[in-house]
Amino acid sequence: MYNRQIKTGKRDLALTIRTTKQERDLIDHAAKRLGVSRTDFLLESACREAQNVLLDTTYFGLDAKAFKKFCALLDAPPQNLDRVRHLLKTRAPWE
């Protein structure tokens, strides 16, 4: 089961979509695997993807001084590589 990222009140609006039988069956299979309804599965998936799109396309502006500092940080050599090396040597739990 996955955690709900968006807290909702009473659902009082309808959203209708057209789909193929194969798409519906796939969605139903995944929802059943997670133990949730088709509606909950679709809303969770759509809202999660919508959040990702919005986060990936969020604009943030920097003045010239802040931008110069930002570029310097990007160009600087990486720090604390020991932790990265350790992480890369660690076996994944599923392996």
Secondary structure by P-SEA (a helix, b strand, c coil): ccccccccccccbbbbbbbcaaaaaaaaaaaaaacccaaaaaaaaaaaaaaaaaaaabbbbbcaaaaaaaaaaaacccccaaaaaaaaacccccc
